[in-house]
Amino acid sequence: MLRKLLWQSYGKLQMAGATAGSLIGFVLLISISQFWFEMDHVLKTNEDLINPDFIVINKKVSILKTLDVGNTDFTEGEMENIRKQPFADQVAGFISNDFALSAYTESERFPDFYTDLFFEAVPDTFLDVKTADWKWEAGQSTIPIILPQDYLNLYNFGFAPSQGLPQISPSIIRHVNFKISITGKGKQTIFNGKIVGFSNRINSILVPYKFLNWANKEYGKSPEPKISRAVIVSKNPSNPEIAAFLNREGYESIKENLKSSRLNIILKFIISFLGGLGILIIGLALLVFILSFQLLISKSGDKIRKLSLLGYHYREISRPYIYLLSILISLITLLAGFSVLLLKRFFINFSGDWGLELTPGIHPLVAGGGIILLALIFVLNYLAISRQTRRFSESG
């Protein structure tokens, strides 16, 4: 009877708008939260989707360095700072030759050539070429060398066709004999060079770390080896902190290596924006809910006063409004859950076409957060309704 009496001025349009707004905002917020956890799951279980996880960095070459004023070597303090970063699982520095060196061929089956060149070295654990020939000991006359695969490709598909030279397979070039001339500190030594593999990870002419460290001491100009570049191993190379750190410290890497990181920054920005939009919609819907119930109670103000004079407690008078609120919150819960499950099913089918596996069901934190949010909306409206009905009852 109280319900019929108090709901005569029921604002259906306002309540429908508040319910629809809450539903849209709630579905948007839950879907975005679920997608965030799905993205994290996909990145952790499909690490092979994001390449490379070995990121080679260096300092930017400025005009000061061109004028021989600046310095692009990494100090030990800078290397330690890189190691402390949460995205860096392993960090190592490249050392390069601090002496003059050149290479030339002595082979009847291969065209003669002579070139000045450079060597770099990095600890063996960072290499993608595994061979028993990759070793060097003091007194050994042969230097094993790893070339970038890109170098061989440039020769075979760029330089050789333009010059009318034969293309060379990796197995053939491993049998080419050439000499390495090292000059420094008034000494010159000739070594044999042997190509033992080709790297798809590091674009540099690599020699064993032990050899280059020894050669720098024997022929180099500096007493200590300088770190020219650094390599970072990251289990999550899409971490946006990587690109932010490099930009902040003035370091750079091949942009292709950081593509996934930059895409992740954009993706997280979009997700954050949509999540914020969902919170805004829910906030506005909550405000409309409160105002709608206040308006509904205000229109029934005279009836509430009379009911109060007849002996009805304000809690009894507020029950029809609480009942209506419960119905609306339950409706939002059911429709939102159904909508989110439909969206989840759509994304599972969509991701299956790309060979990605999503988690089953709704993430517990998302479900728990949704329940807490709906409970908060209910409690705030409950308090507003109780306060409003009490005010009208006491004024009677």
C-alpha positions in Angstrom: 0.0 0.0 0.0 2.9 2.4 0.9 4.5 1.5 -2.4 1.4 2.4 -4.5 0.9 5.6 -2.5 4.5 6.8 -2.8 5.2 5.7 -6.4 2.4 7.8 -7.9 4.9 10.4 -8.7 7.5 7.9 -9.8 9.8 9.5 -12.4 10.2 6.6 -14.9 12.2 8.6 -17.4 14.8 9.7 -14.9 15.2 6.2 -13.4 15.5 4.6 -16.9 18.2 7.1 -17.8 20.1 6.5 -14.6 19.8 2.7 -15.0 21.0 2.9 -18.6 23.9 5.2 -17.8 25.0 2.9 -14.9 24.7 -0.2 -17.1 26.8 1.4 -19.9 29.5 2.7 -17.6 29.6 -0.5 -15.6 29.9 -2.7 -18.7 32.6 -0.4 -20.2 34.6 -0.4 -17.0 34.4 -4.2 -16.4 35.2 -4.9 -20.0 38.3 -2.6 -20.0 39.5 -4.1 -16.7 39.1 -7.7 -18.1 40.9 -6.7 -21.3 43.8 -5.3 -19.2 44.2 -8.7 -17.5 43.8 -10.6 -20.8 46.5 -8.5 -22.4 48.8 -9.2 -19.5 48.1 -12.9 -19.7 48.8 -13.0 -23.5 52.1 -11.1 -23.1 53.3 -13.4 -20.4 52.2 -16.7 -22.0 53.3 -15.7 -25.6 56.7 -14.1 -25.1 57.7 -15.3 -28.5 55.1 -12.8 -30.0 57.3 -9.9 -29.0 60.7 -9.7 -30.5 63.4 -9.0 -29.8 63.9 -9.5 -26.1 67.6 -8.5 -26.5 67.7 -4.7 -26.8 71.0 -3.1 -27.8 71.3 0.5 -26.7 73.9 3.3 -27.2 74.2 7.0 -26.4 73.1 9.5 -28.9 75.9 11.0 -31.0 75.6 14.8 -30.6 77.5 17.6 -32.4 79.8 17.8 -29.4 81.0 14.2 -30.1 81.4 15.1 -33.8 83.7 18.0 -32.6 85.5 15.4 -30.3 84.2 17.0 -27.1 81.4 14.7 -26.0 81.7 11.0 -24.9 79.4 8.1 -25.9 81.0 5.5 -23.7 79.0 4.1 -20.8 80.5 4.6 -17.3 80.2 1.9 -14.6 77.7 4.1 -12.8 75.5 4.3 -15.9 75.7 0.5 -16.3 74.7 0.0 -12.7 71.8 2.4 -13.2 70.6 0.3 -16.2 70.9 -2.9 -14.1 68.7 -1.5 -11.4 65.8 -0.9 -13.8 62.8 -3.3 -13.1 62.5 -4.3 -16.8 66.2 -5.3 -17.1 66.7 -9.0 -16.3 70.3 -9.1 -17.6 72.6 -6.3 -18.7 76.0 -6.4 -20.3 78.3 -4.0 -22.0 80.0 -4.2 -25.4 83.7 -3.6 -25.6 85.3 -2.6 -28.9 88.9 -2.6 -30.2 91.1 0.2 -29.0 93.7 -0.4 -31.7 93.9 -0.4 -35.5 93.1 -3.5 -37.3 92.5 -4.6 -40.9 91.6 -7.8 -42.8 92.7 -9.2 -46.1 92.4 -12.4 -48.0 95.1 -14.9 -49.2 93.1 -17.3 -51.2 93.2 -18.5 -54.8 89.5 -19.4 -54.8 88.3 -16.0 -53.4 88.8 -12.5 -54.8 91.5 -10.5 -53.0 90.2 -7.8 -50.7 91.6 -5.5 -48.0 89.6 -3.5 -45.5 89.9 -1.7 -42.3 87.4 -2.9 -39.8 86.4 -3.1 -36.1 85.7 -5.7 -33.5 83.2 -5.8 -30.7 82.7 -8.4 -27.9 79.9 -9.2 -25.5 79.6 -12.1 -23.0 78.8 -15.4 -24.6 75.4 -15.8 -22.8 74.1 -13.0 -25.0 74.9 -14.6 -28.3 72.5 -16.5 -30.5 75.2 -18.5 -32.2 76.2 -21.7 -30.4 79.3 -23.5 -31.8 82.3 -25.4 -30.4 84.6 -23.1 -32.5 83.7 -20.1 -30.4 86.6 -20.1 -28.1 90.0 -18.5 -27.8 93.0 -18.9 -25.5 96.2 -16.9 -25.2 98.7 -18.0 -27.8 96.0 -19.1 -30.2 96.7 -17.8 -33.7 93.1 -18.1 -35.1 90.4 -15.7 -34.1 86.8 -17.0 -34.4 84.5 -14.3 -35.8 80.7 -14.0 -35.9 79.2 -11.8 -38.6 75.7 -10.3 -38.7 73.4 -12.2 -41.0 72.4 -8.9 -42.6 76.0 -8.4 -43.8 75.9 -11.6 -45.8 72.5 -10.7 -47.1 73.6 -7.2 -48.2 76.5 -8.8 -50.1 74.5 -11.6 -51.7 71.5 -9.5 -52.7 72.9 -6.0 -53.1 76.7 -5.8 -53.7 77.4 -9.1 -55.6 74.7 -8.7 -58.3 75.6 -5.0 -58.9 79.3 -5.9 -59.4 78.9 -9.2 -61.2 80.4 -11.2 -58.4 79.3 -14.6 -57.3 76.9 -15.0 -54.4 78.3 -16.8 -51.3 76.5 -19.3 -49.1 77.2 -19.4 -45.3 78.9 -22.8 -45.6 81.3 -21.5 -48.3 82.3 -18.3 -46.5 83.2 -20.4 -43.4 86.0 -21.9 -45.4 87.5 -18.6 -46.6 91.0 -18.0 -45.3 91.8 -14.4 -44.4 94.3 -12.6 -42.2 93.7 -10.1 -39.4 96.4 -7.4 -38.9 96.5 -5.8 -35.4 98.6 -2.7 -34.9 99.1 -0.8 -31.6 101.7 0.3 -29.0 104.4 0.1 -31.7 103.6 -3.6 -32.4 102.0 -5.5 -35.3 100.7 -9.0 -35.2 99.0 -11.1 -37.9 96.3 -13.6 -36.9 94.2 -15.9 -38.9 90.5 -15.1 -39.1 87.7 -17.7 -39.2 84.0 -17.0 -39.6 82.2 -19.5 -37.3 78.6 -18.2 -37.6 76.1 -15.5 -38.4 74.0 -13.6 -35.8 70.4 -12.5 -36.3 70.4 -10.8 -32.9 73.4 -8.4 -32.9 74.5 -6.3 -35.8 78.3 -6.2 -35.2 81.5 -8.0 -36.0 81.9 -10.1 -32.9 85.0 -11.9 -31.5 85.4 -13.7 -28.2 85.3 -11.4 -25.2 88.4 -13.0 -23.8 90.4 -12.3 -26.9 89.3 -8.7 -27.3 90.0 -8.0 -23.6 93.5 -9.4 -24.0 94.1 -7.6 -27.3 93.1 -4.2 -25.8 95.6 -4.6 -23.0 98.3 -5.7 -25.5 97.7 -3.1 -28.3 95.1 -0.6 -27.0 95.7 3.0 -26.1 93.6 3.0 -22.9 94.4 1.0 -19.8 90.8 0.0 -19.2 88.3 -1.3 -21.9 85.6 1.2 -22.7 81.9 0.1 -22.9 80.7 1.4 -26.3 77.2 -0.1 -26.2 75.0 -2.1 -23.8 72.6 -5.0 -24.3 69.5 -5.4 -22.2 67.6 -8.7 -21.8 64.0 -8.2 -20.9 61.3 -10.8 -20.4 58.8 -8.2 -21.3 60.2 -6.0 -24.0 56.8 -4.4 -24.5 57.1 -2.7 -21.1 56.5 1.0 -21.8 59.1 1.8 -19.1 61.8 0.8 -21.5 61.1 3.5 -24.1 60.5 6.0 -21.3 63.8 5.2 -19.6 65.8 5.4 -22.9 64.2 8.8 -23.7 64.8 10.1 -20.2 68.5 9.1 -20.1 69.3 10.1 -23.7 69.9 6.6 -25.0 68.7 5.2 -28.2 68.1 1.8 -29.8 66.8 0.5 -33.2 63.2 1.8 -33.3 61.9 -1.5 -34.6 63.1 -3.1 -31.3 61.0 -0.8 -29.3 57.9 -0.9 -31.5 56.1 -3.3 -29.1 57.0 -1.0 -26.2 55.7 2.1 -27.9 52.5 0.2 -29.0 52.0 -0.9 -25.4 52.2 2.7 -24.3 49.6 3.7 -26.8 47.4 0.7 -25.9 47.6 1.4 -22.1 46.8 5.0 -22.7 43.7 4.1 -24.7 42.7 1.5 -22.0 43.2 4.1 -19.3 41.2 6.7 -21.2 38.3 4.3 -21.7 38.5 3.1 -18.1 38.4 6.8 -17.0 35.4 7.3 -19.3 33.7 4.3 -17.7 34.3 5.7 -14.2 33.0 9.1 -15.3 29.8 7.6 -16.7 29.2 5.6 -13.6 29.8 8.7 -11.4 27.3 10.7 -13.4 24.8 7.8 -13.3 25.3 7.5 -9.6 24.6 11.3 -9.3 21.5 10.9 -11.5 20.4 8.0 -9.3 20.7 10.1 -6.1 19.0 13.1 -7.7 16.2 11.0 -9.1 15.4 9.4 -5.8 15.6 12.8 -4.1 13.2 14.3 -6.7 10.9 11.3 -6.3 11.0 11.7 -2.5 10.5 15.4 -2.7 7.4 15.0 -4.9 6.0 12.7 -2.2 7.1 15.1 0.6 3.5 15.9 1.8 2.6 12.2 1.8 5.7 11.3 3.8 4.8 14.0 6.4 1.2 12.7 6.7 2.4 9.1 7.0 4.8 10.2 9.7 2.0 11.8 11.7 0.0 8.6 11.3 2.9 6.8 13.2 5.0 5.4 10.3 8.7 5.4 11.0 10.9 6.9 8.4 12.6 3.5 7.9 9.2 2.0 6.9 8.6 4.9 4.6 12.0 4.5 2.9 11.5 0.8 2.2 9.6 1.2 -1.1 12.4 3.4 -2.4 15.0 0.9 -1.2 13.0 -1.9 -2.8 13.0 0.1 -6.1 16.7 0.7 -5.8 17.3 -3.0 -5.1 15.4 -4.0 -8.3 17.4 -1.5 -10.4 20.8 -2.6 -9.0 19.9 -6.3 -9.6 18.8 -5.5 -13.1 22.1 -3.7 -13.8 24.0 -6.6 -12.3 22.2 -9.2 -14.5 22.4 -7.2 -17.7 26.0 -6.2 -17.1 27.1 -9.8 -16.4 25.3 -11.1 -19.4 26.8 -8.3 -21.6 30.4 -8.9 -20.4 30.1 -12.7 -20.9 28.9 -12.0 -24.5 31.8 -9.7 -25.1 34.2 -12.3 -23.6 32.9 -15.0 -25.9 33.3 -12.7 -28.9 36.9 -11.9 -28.0 37.7 -15.6 -27.3 36.5 -16.5 -30.8 38.3 -13.5 -32.3 41.6 -14.3 -30.5 41.3 -17.9 -31.6 41.7 -16.8 -35.2 45.0 -15.2 -34.2 46.2 -18.3 -32.3 46.0 -16.5 -28.9 44.5 -18.2 -25.8 42.5 -16.1 -23.4 41.8 -16.9 -19.8 38.5 -18.7 -19.0 35.7 -16.7 -17.4 36.0 -13.3 -15.7 39.1 -12.5 -13.7 38.4 -12.7 -9.9 39.7 -9.2 -9.3 37.4 -7.8 -12.0 34.4 -9.7 -10.6 35.2 -8.7 -7.1 35.8 -5.1 -8.1 32.4 -5.0 -9.9 30.6 -6.4 -6.9 32.2 -3.8 -4.6 31.4 -1.0 -7.0 27.7 -2.0 -7.2 27.6 -2.4 -3.5 29.0 1.1 -3.1 26.4 2.5 -5.5 23.7 0.8 -3.5 25.0 2.0 -0.1 25.4 5.6 -1.2 21.8 5.7 -2.6 20.5 3.9 0.5 22.0 6.5 2.7 20.7 9.3 0.5 17.2 7.9 0.6 17.2 7.3 4.3 18.5 10.8 5.0 15.9 12.4 2.7 12.9 10.5 4.1 14.0 11.1 7.6 14.3 14.8 6.9 10.7 15.0 5.6 9.4 12.8 8.4 10.9 15.0 11.1 9.6 18.2 9.4 6.1 16.9 9.7 
